[in-house]
Amino acid sequence: MIRTLTILATLLVAVAASAVELSDSQRAAIEERIAPIGDVCLQGDTSCGGPAVAVSSGPRSGQEVFDAACMACHSTGAGGAPIKGDVDAWAARIAKGIDTLHQHGIEGIPGTGMMAKGGCVNCSDEEVIAAVDYMVEESQ
C-alpha cells in the first residue's frame, strides 16, 4: 500500500511539473497578453521620443474652462451655484458688476460652495475670468 501511494505521489508530481513547462509559442503568447499598454514617461526623460507632458498653446477659452471645471456645479446647481443660462438666478449677481463676478470667480465666496477658482487648481486667473464671462454671456 505504501509503495502504491509513493508511485501515485511521484506520478502526480511529474504531471504537475510538466504542466508548468511551456513551449516557446505559449510563453510568447502569455508575454504578449500581459505586456504593458503604454510607457510611463516622466518630465525630463529624453528616452521617450517626445515631450513628457502636453504643452499648452495658450489659455483655454471660457467654454473650455467651463466644460472642464465649472460645469459640475453650474450645470446642476450644486452647492447653490447659479445654473448657466438661468437668467433669473444670474440677474442679481450680474447687477453687482463684472469686476465683482471676476473677483468671486478667482477668490471664491466665503461661506458658500464657491471656492477659489471653483476648485480648478490648474486654471490661471485669465482662464477663470474667461469662464465667468462665458457664463454671464450665456445667462443674460
Secondary structure, 3 states (H helix, E strand, C coil): CHHHHHHHHHHHHHHHHHHHCCCHHHHHHHHHHCCCCCCCCCCCCHHHCCCCCCCCCCCCCHHHHHHHHHHHHHCCCHHHCCCCCCHHHHHHHHHCCHHHHHHHHHHCCCCCCCCHHHHCCCCCHHHHHHHHHHHHHCCC
